[in-house]
Amino acid sequence: MSETESKILFYCRDCSKVVLNPKKKGEKYEYACSICNGERVAFGTEKAICDFFNIKEAMLKRMLAYQK
């Protein structure tokens, strides 16, 4: 992946985890967490999610490794 390409992540605000397969709700860009069924799922690039939710890069790698 080049620098211009960005990976989109989904982050559940309720359980504070990265969600790989969120459930889509309705026709809009609304998602539900597949882990805790919470409805507060945010999405964005890796950098945006890490910056907004104050997640360190090492913690993000652990979250992604745990999900696989």
C-alpha positions in Angstrom: 0.0 0.0 0.0 1.4 3.4 -0.9 1.3 6.5 1.2 -1.6 8.0 -0.8 -3.8 4.9 -0.1 -5.4 4.8 3.3 -7.0 1.9 5.2 -10.5 2.6 6.6 -11.1 1.5 10.2 -14.3 1.2 12.2 -14.0 2.0 15.9 -16.7 1.3 18.5 -17.0 4.1 21.0 -19.0 1.8 23.4 -16.5 -1.0 23.8 -13.4 1.0 22.7 -12.2 -1.6 20.1 -11.5 -1.6 16.4 -14.3 -3.5 14.7 -13.4 -5.4 11.5 -16.9 -6.4 10.4 -19.5 -3.8 11.6 -23.2 -4.4 10.8 -24.7 -1.8 8.5 -27.9 -0.2 9.7 -30.3 1.0 7.1 -29.4 2.9 3.9 -27.1 5.5 5.5 -23.6 5.4 6.8 -24.6 4.0 10.2 -23.0 1.0 11.6 -23.4 -1.2 14.7 -20.6 -3.0 16.5 -20.4 -6.7 15.9 -18.7 -7.3 19.3 -21.0 -5.5 21.7 -23.9 -4.5 19.5 -23.3 -0.9 20.3 -24.6 1.7 17.9 -21.8 4.3 18.3 -19.4 3.2 15.6 -17.1 5.7 14.0 -15.1 5.2 10.8 -12.2 6.9 9.2 -8.6 6.4 8.1 -6.1 4.8 10.5 -4.4 8.1 11.2 -7.7 10.0 11.8 -9.0 7.3 14.2 -5.7 7.2 16.1 -5.5 11.0 16.4 -9.1 11.6 17.4 -9.4 8.7 19.9 -5.8 9.1 21.2 -4.7 5.6 20.3 -1.0 4.9 20.1 0.3 3.0 17.0 1.4 0.0 19.1 -2.0 -0.3 20.7 -3.7 -0.2 17.3 -1.4 -3.0 16.0 -2.4 -5.1 19.1 -6.1 -4.4 18.5 -5.8 -5.5 14.9 -3.8 -8.6 15.7 -6.3 -9.6 18.4 -9.2 -9.3 15.9 -7.7 -11.7 13.4 
